[in-house]
Amino acid sequence: MKRQWTVLLMFLAAIPAIATAQTAVKKTLTLEGAERVIAAAKEEARKVQAPGGVIAVVDDGGNLIALERLDGTFAAGANISIGKARTSVQFKRPTRAFEELINSNGKGRTVMTALNDFTPLIGGIPIVVDGQIVGGVGVSGAASADQDEQLAIAGSKALELPVPSVSYFEKSKVDEAFTRGAVLLDGAEGRNYMVHASRREKPGQAELHERDADVIYVLEGTATLVTGGEVVDGQNIAPDEIRGTHITGGETRKLAKGDVIIVPHRTPHQFTAVTNPFLYYVVKVR
């Protein structure tokens, strides 16, 4: 079992390579996400007893998604906060850098102030999710420029993905999972993968996962797996999950202990013959 886990961990280490493609996956900031950013900034304002403030959230193109003006904030704060958010996105950095640069000496870089939609005032912060800038948050009208920035930073962190904890499954729990087939690790804590301890005793339906790739490692038994082709009589049984009666036009392989096969997302696959039991790990990568 130790060797089996070693092989499985090697697969997990290779997960980023599985997702590599010729085009990049772009994350998009939604209205729900923007509202979470504003809620986090408002909560910070409550904690520090800020006298007011306007919180603006823009997408990665600088387009306004959401704005909220706290009680007691001057009217011009809206335009200023939007400008801060846009500037942080356009230059991919906090706006503090520009105010400090302009004020750094008697001359400064005053030519920068001639740029369109450029607001070199402290209080604009990019919103970063999984290494990508998806938008920006700007705050204006709090007690000070530093407090504007404090609220913006709190808002920008609202969408940060949690760092998953280490997962450990002792042998007895793994053996128990294989007796019935079970999910060892779900996609909680921001993970983009799951680990299944799979048990199959008979052929199954044709399957197609719209978003998940399957990394399969066979532990025991043999099975015939058909991949590719088309799913016949496919039905959506859950979001991004299709099941059908069988596959036409696929490629057939016989799997045995120690074999590995990777089935990309949107690829039909079906177990058409199995020994009893057929045990295998499945690492689902999204």
C-alpha positions, -999 to 999 in steps of 0.1 A, spaced: 0 0 0 29 24 7 41 19 -29 6 26 -41 5 59 -23 39 68 -36 27 64 -72 -5 83 -64 15 112 -50 36 112 -81 4 117 -101 -6 146 -79 27 163 -84 21 160 -122 -14 176 -120 -3 211 -133 12 195 -164 -21 178 -172 -39 211 -173 -14 228 -195 -28 238 -229 -21 261 -258 -45 287 -244 -46 301 -209 -76 299 -186 -87 334 -177 -105 340 -144 -133 365 -144 -145 386 -115 -183 382 -111 -208 405 -94 -210 380 -65 -172 382 -61 -173 420 -63 -200 421 -35 -178 399 -14 -149 423 -18 -172 452 -8 -185 432 22 -149 426 34 -140 462 30 -171 473 49 -163 448 77 -129 463 80 -144 498 81 -166 487 110 -137 472 129 -115 504 126 -146 527 130 -139 545 97 -161 576 95 -171 568 59 -158 557 25 -168 547 -10 -158 513 -21 -155 506 -59 -147 473 -76 -138 470 -113 -130 441 -135 -96 435 -151 -105 459 -179 -112 487 -154 -150 485 -159 -171 492 -128 -189 461 -114 -201 474 -80 -199 504 -58 -211 512 -23 -210 546 -5 -210 545 32 -230 570 52 -214 603 57 -190 601 27 -186 631 4 -202 628 -30 -170 630 -50 -156 600 -33 -174 577 -58 -154 590 -88 -122 590 -68 -126 554 -56 -134 542 -92 -103 560 -104 -81 543 -78 -95 509 -86 -89 514 -124 -54 527 -119 -45 497 -97 -57 474 -125 -42 493 -154 -7 494 -138 -11 461 -119 1 475 -86 -12 494 -56 -18 531 -63 4 541 -33 34 536 -56 23 565 -78 14 590 -51 47 583 -34 66 586 -67 50 620 -76 56 633 -41 91 619 -38 108 652 -46 102 687 -56 97 678 -93 82 644 -90 67 626 -121 39 652 -126 38 643 -162 20 611 -151 -10 631 -140 -18 639 -176 -27 603 -183 -64 595 -189 -82 577 -161 -51 579 -139 -57 585 -102 -24 584 -84 -39 585 -49 -34 559 -21 -63 535 -18 -63 514 -49 -54 477 -47 -54 449 -75 -75 419 -68 -55 387 -74 -70 352 -76 -47 322 -81 -19 344 -95 -42 364 -119 -53 400 -116 -91 398 -120 -99 433 -110 -92 461 -86 -108 477 -55 -106 514 -47 -116 532 -15 -119 569 -9 -134 590 19 -122 571 50 -103 589 78 -70 591 59 -53 578 28 -37 550 49 -72 540 61 -85 540 25 -57 516 16 -64 495 47 -100 490 37 -90 483 1 -65 457 12 -91 439 33 -115 439 4 -88 425 -20 -82 396 2 -118 384 3 -113 362 -28 -80 347 -18 -81 309 -20 -74 290 12 -42 270 15 -54 233 18 -44 213 48 -23 181 46 -45 150 41 -35 117 55 -54 84 54 -41 54 73 -41 20 57 -72 8 76 -93 37 63 -80 32 28 -88 -5 29 -123 2 42 -129 28 14 -120 2 -12 -144 -24 2 -174 -3 -10 -158 24 -32 -156 58 -17 -143 94 -21 -111 97 0 -106 134 -7 -132 158 -20 -125 192 -36 -128 212 -3 -105 240 8 -101 253 -28 -86 221 -42 -89 215 -79 -87 178 -75 -104 148 -58 -92 113 -49 -115 83 -52 -109 48 -39 -129 32 -66 -144 -3 -67 -161 -18 -97 -178 -52 -97 -196 -50 -131 -196 -29 -163 -208 7 -160 -225 34 -180 -208 55 -206 -195 87 -189 -184 121 -199 -171 148 -175 -173 183 -189 -147 197 -165 -128 168 -148 -99 148 -161 -95 113 -146 -61 100 -137 -66 62 -131 -42 39 -114 -51 2 -113 -45 -17 -80 -62 -50 -85 -81 -69 -112 -87 -63 -149 -111 -43 -169 -119 -33 -204 -121 5 -209 -135 22 -240 -124 58 -245 -133 84 -271 -161 81 -297 -196 93 -288 -220 87 -259 -253 72 -270 -285 84 -253 -265 108 -231 -283 125 -202 -271 151 -177 -273 135 -143 -256 164 -125 -239 197 -135 -211 189 -160 -218 152 -158 -233 131 -186 -242 94 -186 -253 72 -215 -261 36 -225 -229 29 -244 -202 44 -266 -198 42 -304 -165 45 -322 -143 45 -292 -108 29 -286 -107 -3 -264 -80 -11 -239 -76 -38 -213 -64 -25 -180 -45 -46 -153 -27 -40 -120 -1 -13 -122 -16 3 -154 -22 40 -156 -45 58 -180 -54 95 -181 -88 104 -195 -90 141 -204 -122 161 -197 -149 159 -224 -137 125 -234 -163 97 -233 -153 65 -214 -169 33 -202 -159 1 -184 -175 -26 -205 -160 -57 -187 -145 -61 -153 -133 -88 -129 -148 -88 -95 -134 -68 -78 -116 -42 -99 -99 -17 -76 -84 16 -88 -75 51 -77 -91 79 -96 -76 114 -92 -101 139 -106 -84 171 -118 -105 202 -126 
